[in-house]
Amino acid sequence: MTAYMDHKNLANTDISDERRREIEDGVKVTLDRVHDAEHTAYRDEGSVTLLAATKTRDVGEILAAIDAGIRCIGENRPQEVLAKAEGLIAGFTERNLAIPFHMIGQLQANKISKILPFIDTVESVDSLKLAERIARRLDEHQTIGVLLEVNESGEDSKSGCKPEEAEELAYQIAAMPGLELQGFMTIGTHVDDEKVVRSGFNHLRQLRDDICASGVEGTQGAQQLSMGMSADMAWAIAEGATIVRVGTGIFGQRAFI
Ligand SMILES: *Cc1c(COP(=O)(O)O)cnc(C)c1O
């Protein structure tokens, strides 16, 4: 169990008016940034989905973001999914909303079955082994969305398959029953140099274009590009991101890592 989970009740639904206003402002400012980046890149407004990265945030904070206009959420840790799922489902039901719930962090084999009932898309599939494990644990007629995570930066600290393995892996995943290959995900290179960061995003886009044009069964729908976070989302949108994953820009600095 991660240490911060001892300090914060992630199932809490009761937040202060001040915290609610802070989150409303965070969502508004971030949505404005997304729309500005869409216009700058001559893209249609609304062509990019703003996913709220909700690690360390409790149910009340997440529902405040939903009330402010967030329509997609992503969790990093299976334990957090389990701690919040009941409260989130109740909140979504109360609001009559279906909010796509993505897994964006590493998924250990022993946690897959537990989180599958709550998750619509796993963005962090980076090996055939993980894809097979997910497929095996699905119910008979269940399907789940998958993004192939690619380590475009080459940084050892990052998860994701090697770029040169991505094409073959994508074809294998696209052929697996129960898995719907929806696209690709990457975490930007951790540097300030725009050229370097953008070249990683650009490479992922080219990979996506090649794979979608391959004619291989199950790849035509793999259009999503989940790339860009608080610091590099404008560059990612300029390079074709369809999903940006933002945490601190919406909720503020994390008190726990
Ligand atoms: C935390 C996280 C984000 C959001 O990062 P911020 O810098 O807080 O916007 C995006 N993607 C992944 C995979 C994350 O773990």
The ligand as an ORCA input file, in Angstrom:
! r2SCAN-3c Opt
* xyz 0 1
  C       0.352     12.224    -13.113
  C       0.255     11.866    -14.535
  C      -0.168     12.800    -15.479
  C      -0.482     14.252    -15.129
  O       0.675     14.895    -14.705
  P       0.631     16.435    -14.260
  O       2.025     16.891    -14.418
  O       0.159     16.421    -12.843
  O      -0.313     17.134    -15.140
  C      -0.275     12.388    -16.800
  N       0.027     11.137    -17.173
  C       0.433     10.211    -16.292
  C       0.747      8.840    -16.792
  C       0.569     10.555    -14.963
  O       1.006      9.640    -14.100
*
